[in-house]
Amino acid sequence: MPYADSKGVQLYYEEAGKGFPIVFVHEFAGDLRSWEGQMRYFSRRYRCIAFNARGYLPSDVPAAVSQYSQAIATDDIANAMRSLGIRKAHIIGCSMGGYATLHFGLRYAGMARSLTVMGAGYGSDPDKRAQFLRDTEIMARRFDQLGTPEAITTYQIGPARVQLQNKDPRGFKELCEAFADHSPLGSANTLRGVQARRPTIYNLARGLARMSVPTHIISGDEDTQCLEPGVFIKRTCPAARLTVVPATGHAVNIEEPDLFNRITDEFLSLVDAGRWRPRDPRSYSPSTKARKA
C-alpha cells in the first residue's frame, strides 16, 4: 500500500489521474473513501490525491494525544505533498479537513493554488463553546469505553447528518459502515488533540483578513454550526467566495455530489485560468464593514 511520510508518521493515500494536483482532506467521520465521487470526477483532468489522516487506519495511529493537534494536521498536508513531490496544489477539505485546509492557507500559502473549505466551523459559537468541549470529551470517552461501532450511534444521526439519511439512505449506510471501521484510539486522540484544542474560526480573523489564496467556502444551509462561521469567513477574508447549498447538511460532497463537483469545478477552472479576483473593496457597505470589524 502507498504511504506518504510526515516526519516518521506514515499516511496512507490513494491517487488517480494526471495533471495539476488536488489534495483532498477528509472530515472526522470520514476517511479518503468520502472523496470517491470527487476522485472519479476530477481525476479526468487533475492528479487527485486523498489520504487518511493520522489516527485513521491504515495510516499510523500514534498512541499519544500529544501527536495530534491542529498544527500537526496542517503540517501533515504539507509533508504529504513534499513526500509525493508536489510543490503546489488545490486543497479541498471537509469539516475537520476544512479546518486543516483553512489553516494550510494561513501557514502554507505558497503551496496552495486554491482552498475549498466545506463545513468548517463546528465548535466556534462562543455561546456554545463550553458545551462543545464537554460533548467532545464525552464522545472521546465513548470511543475509549465502547469501541467505534457503538460509540458512533448517536454521532452519525446528528442534526446535520439526518439530511443525508433522508435523501440517500444507501449513501448514509456507506458512510456509517466506513465510520465504524475507524480506530477507537485514533478517533479519541483526534477529538482530544485536534477538535477540542483548535482555535475557533472567529479567532482566525486577523490571519483571514490578510490571506490572499483563492478560497471557496461551501456550507449546507441546515449545517447550523458551520453556516455562520462560513459567513464570517466571507466577510473577513477578501479572497473568499461563499456558496450556501439549500436543504443540505454537513458533508455537501456526499449529500449533493453532482452540485458539489460542478461548483468546485467552476471555481478551480476560474483559478486555473487566472480569472479569479479578490473582492472589490467597493462592495463592502458601511454596515458590512462594521460587522467585519
C-alpha positions as CSV (number, residue, x, y, z in Angstrom):
1,M,0.0,0.0,0.0
2,P,1.3,3.5,-0.8
3,Y,2.3,5.8,2.1
4,A,3.4,9.4,2.4
5,D,5.8,10.3,5.2
6,S,5.0,13.1,7.7
7,K,8.1,13.2,9.9
8,G,8.0,9.5,10.6
9,V,4.2,9.1,10.6
10,Q,3.0,7.1,7.6
11,L,-0.1,8.4,5.9
12,Y,-1.9,6.0,3.6
13,Y,-3.0,7.6,0.3
14,E,-4.6,6.8,-3.0
15,E,-4.3,8.8,-6.2
16,A,-5.8,8.9,-9.7
17,G,-5.4,10.9,-12.8
18,K,-2.8,13.2,-14.2
19,G,-2.4,17.0,-14.3
20,F,-2.2,19.7,-11.7
21,P,-2.6,18.2,-8.2
22,I,-5.7,18.3,-6.0
23,V,-5.3,17.1,-2.4
24,F,-8.5,16.0,-0.6
25,V,-8.6,16.2,3.2
26,H,-11.4,14.3,5.0
27,E,-13.7,15.0,7.9
28,F,-13.7,13.4,11.4
29,A,-16.5,10.9,10.5
30,G,-15.0,10.1,7.1
31,D,-11.7,9.0,5.5
32,L,-10.4,9.0,2.0
33,R,-13.4,6.9,0.9
34,S,-15.5,10.0,1.5
35,W,-14.0,11.6,-1.6
36,E,-14.6,8.7,-4.1
37,G,-17.2,10.8,-6.0
38,Q,-14.6,13.6,-6.4
39,M,-11.7,11.3,-7.2
40,R,-13.6,9.8,-10.1
41,Y,-14.8,13.1,-11.4
42,F,-11.7,15.3,-11.0
43,S,-9.1,12.7,-12.0
44,R,-10.2,13.2,-15.6
45,R,-8.3,16.4,-15.6
46,Y,-6.3,16.6,-12.4
47,R,-3.8,14.5,-10.4
48,C,-6.0,13.6,-7.4
49,I,-4.7,12.5,-4.0
50,A,-6.8,11.6,-1.0
51,F,-5.1,10.5,2.2
52,N,-6.1,9.2,5.6
53,A,-5.2,11.5,8.5
54,R,-3.1,10.2,11.3
55,G,-5.2,8.1,13.6
56,Y,-7.2,6.6,10.6
57,L,-6.1,3.1,9.6
58,P,-4.2,2.1,7.6
59,S,-2.4,5.3,8.3
60,D,-0.3,5.2,11.5
61,V,-2.2,5.7,14.8
62,P,0.1,7.4,17.3
63,A,-0.7,6.4,20.9
64,A,-0.1,9.8,22.5
65,V,-2.6,12.6,22.3
66,S,0.4,15.0,22.0
67,Q,0.9,13.6,18.5
68,Y,-2.4,15.2,17.4
69,S,-3.2,18.9,17.0
70,Q,-4.5,21.4,14.5
71,A,-0.9,22.5,13.7
72,I,0.1,18.8,13.2
73,A,-2.9,18.1,11.0
74,T,-2.0,21.1,8.8
75,D,1.7,20.1,8.7
76,D,0.6,16.6,7.6
77,I,-0.9,18.1,4.4
78,A,2.4,19.9,3.6
79,N,4.5,16.9,4.5
80,A,2.4,14.5,2.4
81,M,2.7,16.8,-0.5
82,R,6.5,17.0,-0.1
83,S,6.7,13.3,0.2
84,L,4.8,12.9,-3.1
85,G,6.9,15.6,-4.9
86,I,4.1,18.1,-5.0
87,R,5.1,21.8,-4.8
88,K,1.7,23.3,-5.1
89,A,-1.9,22.0,-5.2
90,H,-5.5,22.8,-4.9
91,I,-6.5,21.8,-1.4
92,I,-10.1,20.6,-0.7
93,G,-11.2,19.8,2.8
94,C,-14.4,18.9,4.6
95,S,-15.2,19.8,8.3
96,M,-12.1,18.7,10.3
97,G,-10.3,18.6,6.9
98,G,-11.8,22.0,6.1
99,Y,-10.3,23.4,9.2
100,A,-6.9,22.0,8.2
101,T,-7.4,23.4,4.7
102,L,-8.1,26.9,6.0
103,H,-5.0,26.7,8.3
104,F,-3.0,25.4,5.4
105,G,-3.8,28.7,3.5
106,L,-2.8,30.7,6.5
107,R,0.5,28.9,7.1
108,Y,1.5,27.4,3.7
109,A,0.1,29.9,1.2
110,G,2.9,29.3,-1.2
111,M,1.9,25.7,-1.6
112,A,-1.8,26.3,-2.2
113,R,-3.2,27.4,-5.6
114,S,-6.6,27.5,-4.0
115,L,-8.6,26.4,-1.0
116,T,-12.1,24.8,-1.0
117,V,-13.3,24.7,2.6
118,M,-16.6,22.8,3.3
119,G,-18.4,22.5,6.6
120,A,-15.8,24.2,8.7
121,G,-16.6,25.9,12.0
122,Y,-18.1,23.4,14.3
123,G,-17.4,24.4,17.9
124,S,-16.8,28.1,17.0
125,D,-20.1,29.6,18.5
126,P,-18.9,31.3,21.7
127,D,-22.3,30.8,23.4
128,K,-22.0,27.0,22.8
129,R,-18.2,26.6,23.2
130,A,-18.3,25.1,26.7
131,Q,-21.0,22.6,25.7
132,F,-18.9,21.7,22.6
133,L,-15.9,20.9,24.7
134,R,-18.0,18.8,27.1
135,D,-19.6,16.9,24.3
136,T,-16.2,16.3,22.7
137,E,-14.8,14.7,25.8
138,I,-17.9,12.6,26.3
139,M,-17.5,11.4,22.7
140,A,-13.8,10.6,23.3
141,R,-14.7,8.6,26.3
142,R,-17.3,6.6,24.3
143,F,-14.5,5.6,21.9
144,D,-12.4,4.6,24.9
145,Q,-15.1,2.6,26.6
146,L,-17.3,1.2,23.8
147,G,-15.3,0.9,20.7
148,T,-16.1,2.6,17.4
149,P,-19.3,0.9,16.2
150,E,-21.1,1.5,19.5
151,A,-19.6,4.9,20.1
152,I,-20.8,6.5,16.9
153,T,-24.5,5.5,17.1
154,T,-25.5,9.0,18.3
155,Y,-23.0,11.0,16.3
156,Q,-24.0,9.6,13.0
157,I,-27.6,10.8,13.3
158,G,-26.7,14.3,14.4
159,P,-28.7,17.4,13.3
160,A,-26.5,17.9,10.2
161,R,-26.4,14.2,9.2
162,V,-30.1,13.4,9.0
163,Q,-30.4,15.2,5.7
164,L,-28.1,12.6,4.1
165,Q,-30.1,9.8,5.8
166,N,-33.3,11.2,4.3
167,K,-32.0,11.9,0.8
168,D,-29.7,9.0,0.2
169,P,-30.2,6.0,2.6
170,R,-27.7,4.0,0.7
171,G,-25.0,6.7,0.9
172,F,-25.8,7.2,4.6
173,K,-25.3,3.5,5.2
174,E,-22.0,3.5,3.4
175,L,-20.8,6.5,5.5
176,C,-21.8,4.8,8.7
177,E,-20.2,1.5,7.8
178,A,-16.9,3.3,6.9
179,F,-17.1,5.3,10.1
180,A,-17.4,2.1,12.1
181,D,-14.1,0.8,10.7
182,H,-12.2,3.6,12.4
183,S,-9.6,3.1,15.1
184,P,-11.2,4.0,18.5
185,L,-7.8,5.1,19.8
186,G,-7.2,7.3,16.8
187,S,-10.7,8.8,17.0
188,A,-10.4,9.5,20.7
189,N,-7.0,11.1,20.2
190,T,-8.2,13.2,17.3
191,L,-11.1,14.5,19.4
192,R,-8.9,15.4,22.3
193,G,-5.9,16.7,20.4
194,V,-7.4,18.3,17.3
195,Q,-11.1,19.1,17.8
196,A,-11.0,20.2,21.5
197,R,-7.9,22.4,21.1
198,R,-8.2,24.0,17.8
199,P,-9.0,27.8,17.7
200,T,-12.4,28.8,16.7
201,I,-13.0,30.3,13.2
202,Y,-13.5,33.7,14.9
203,N,-10.0,33.5,16.4
204,L,-8.6,33.4,12.9
205,A,-9.9,36.9,11.9
206,R,-6.5,38.6,11.7
207,G,-5.0,36.0,9.5
208,L,-8.1,35.6,7.4
209,A,-8.1,39.4,6.7
210,R,-4.6,39.1,5.2
211,M,-5.0,35.7,3.4
212,S,-4.9,36.1,-0.4
213,V,-5.2,32.4,-1.5
214,P,-8.3,32.0,-3.7
215,T,-10.8,30.4,-1.3
216,H,-14.3,28.9,-1.8
217,I,-16.4,28.4,1.3
218,I,-19.2,25.8,1.0
219,S,-21.9,25.2,3.6
220,G,-25.2,23.5,3.7
221,D,-27.9,25.8,4.9
222,E,-29.0,23.3,7.6
223,D,-25.5,22.8,8.9
224,T,-26.2,25.3,11.7
225,Q,-22.9,25.1,13.5
226,C,-20.9,25.9,10.3
227,L,-23.1,28.3,8.4
228,E,-22.4,31.4,10.5
229,P,-18.6,30.7,10.6
230,G,-18.8,30.4,6.8
231,V,-20.5,33.8,6.5
232,F,-17.8,35.2,8.9
233,I,-15.0,34.0,6.7
234,K,-16.7,35.6,3.6
235,R,-17.0,38.9,5.4
236,T,-13.5,38.8,6.8
237,C,-11.3,37.4,4.0
238,P,-11.3,39.3,0.7
239,A,-10.0,36.2,-1.0
240,A,-13.2,34.2,-0.1
241,R,-16.3,33.4,-2.0
242,L,-19.3,31.6,-0.3
243,T,-21.8,29.1,-1.6
244,V,-24.7,28.0,0.6
245,V,-26.4,24.9,-0.6
246,P,-30.2,24.7,0.2
247,A,-31.8,21.9,2.3
248,T,-28.4,20.4,2.9
249,G,-26.4,19.3,6.0
250,H,-22.8,18.8,6.7
251,A,-20.9,16.9,4.0
252,V,-22.1,18.6,0.9
253,N,-19.8,16.5,-1.4
254,I,-21.6,13.3,-0.3
255,E,-25.1,14.7,0.1
256,E,-25.1,16.6,-3.2
257,P,-22.2,15.2,-5.1
258,D,-23.2,16.5,-8.6
259,L,-23.7,20.0,-7.4
260,F,-20.5,20.0,-5.3
261,N,-18.5,18.7,-8.3
262,R,-20.0,21.4,-10.6
263,I,-19.4,24.4,-8.4
264,T,-16.0,23.2,-7.4
265,D,-15.0,22.6,-11.0
266,E,-16.2,26.1,-11.9
267,F,-14.1,27.6,-9.1
268,L,-10.9,25.6,-9.9
269,S,-11.3,26.4,-13.6
270,L,-11.6,30.1,-12.8
271,V,-8.4,30.0,-10.6
272,D,-6.5,27.9,-13.2
273,A,-7.4,30.3,-16.0
274,G,-6.1,33.3,-13.9
275,R,-9.5,34.8,-13.9
276,W,-10.1,34.7,-10.1
277,R,-10.1,38.1,-8.4
278,P,-10.3,39.1,-4.8
279,R,-13.4,41.0,-3.6
280,D,-13.7,44.6,-4.9
281,P,-13.4,46.8,-1.8
282,R,-16.3,48.9,-3.1
283,S,-18.6,46.0,-2.5
284,Y,-18.4,46.5,1.3
285,S,-21.2,48.5,2.6
286,P,-20.7,50.5,5.8
287,S,-22.8,48.0,7.8
288,T,-20.8,45.1,6.4
289,K,-17.5,46.8,7.4
290,A,-18.9,47.3,10.9
291,R,-19.8,43.6,11.2
292,K,-16.4,42.6,9.7
293,A,-14.5,44.7,12.3
